[in-house]
Structures are given as structure tokens and as C-alpha cells.
């Protein structure tokens, strides 16, 4: 799934690339060169971060799903508990 950025985001990132190259590498690049560098990063490097994010999200969702009964359990037959009457309890397998 290709990463899409708005024109504003691309312009902001290109400006950041130009600043980085100028300040840290002591080299000047044009807006067009910074844009080409951004396109390269998006095509070649961004998929590593994207895939890692998908993997992390999958692991998180699997952990939540494993504990679904513990997280989303509702005790049945509680009507009489609220009324102060006789309580009927079921045998649980927990």
C-alpha cells in the first residue's frame, strides 16, 4: 500500500530535507532535488517502517483478542443480586 502525502506535507518534508542536508552535511540541494530524495525514501525506505507498524498493530490486536473473554465478560443471572433476593449462580469454568 503506497504511502500518499498531501502537497503541503511533501513541501514541509522537502524543506526539512533541504535544511538537514544544509546544516548537517554542509551541502545545498534544490527543492526539486529534495523532492526526488523524498520520493526515493518513500519508495525504498518507508515500506520498512510501514510494515513494522502493521506488524506491531497485529501483535497488539492479537494480545487483545487472546484476553477477549476476560475483557468482555458479563456475568449472567444478576437480576436478583440487584433486587436483594435469592442469588442463582452458575458453575463457571474459569
N, C-alpha and C positions, 0 to 999 in steps of 0.2 A: 504494500500500500504506500504509494508515494506521498511524501510529506509536502503539503501545499502551504505556502505562506502568502500573506497579502502583500501588495506593493509597498505598503508602509513598513511592514515587518522586514521585507527584503532591503529596503532603503536604510532602515535603522541598523540592520546587521552588517550591511556593506560599509556603513560609516564606522561601525565598531571594528571591522576587519582593517579598514584603512588606518584607523588610529593605532591598533595593535601593531601592524606592520611598521608604521612610522615610529612609534615610541619604543617598541621592544626590539625591532630588527633594524632600525635606522635605515629604512628604505621607503620610498614613496611609491604608492600604486594609485592608479586612477579609479574612478567609480566603476568603470567597465571591468577592469582587472579584478577589483574586489568582488564584483558580481559573478565573474567567472569562477573565482575561488569559492564563493558561496555555493554556486551550482555544483561544483566538484564535491565539496563537503557534503551537501545534501544527497548526492547520488552515491558516493563512495563510503562515507563515514557515518552519516546519520542512521542508516539501517542497523548498525550495531547497537546504538542507543535505543532505537525503536524496538528492536527485537528483545533487548534486555528488559525494557519496560513492559512488554507484553508477557514475558516470562515471569516477571515479578508480580504482575497483576494476577496471572493464572495461579501462582503459588498462594497468593493471599486469598483468592476466592476458593481454592480447594481447601485451605485451612478452615475458612468459614463454613464451607459445606460439610466438612467432616464433623463439626460440632453443631450442626443444624438442629438435631433433636434436643441438645442441651440449651441451645439459644432460643429455639422457637417451640418450647413445650408448654402446653397449657393443661393444667390439672383438671380432669373432668369430675363431675359429680360434686360440685362445691356449692350448689344452691342452698343446701341445708346448713352448711357452715356459716353462711351469711345470716341465716334466719335464727341461728342458735339452737337448732333442733338436732335430731339424731344424725350422725355422720355415717355415710356409707363410703368405705374406702376400698379401692380395688388393689389387688396384689400387683405390684409393679415388678418388672424385670430389671430394674435399674439397681 
